[in-house]
Amino acid sequence: NEGSIFQIDEETGNISMAKAADIAGPITLTVLASQVTNRDQFAVTQVTIEVLKKSRNPPRFEKERYEGYIYSNSVPETMILRDRTSNRPFRVRARDEDFAT
């Protein structure tokens, strides 16, 4: 992670940018995950992130406002529902003309 451009959340594993990348192209990260209770148990993988040139078009949401539903007694990681009467998952959709086909 040369230049500390990316950071990895130790709890979730989410990779995010800590600062702007100054060049376009691939950046390869070596990621090591280990068990909390036994650091001798671990795995290593490679993550390649393609840094693209700055976008010319901002993403646009399909709707101005979204509503999802979830029960108040739901456990963590419960799926948010699209409406009150079905089990269809809630979705937020956006389109970016820089990546349109």
Secondary structure, 3 states (H helix, E strand, C coil): CHHHCEEECCCCCCEEECCCCCCCEEEEEEEEEECCCCCCCEEEEEEEEEECCCCCCCCEECCCCCCCECCCCCCCCCCCECCCCCCCECCCCEECHHHCC
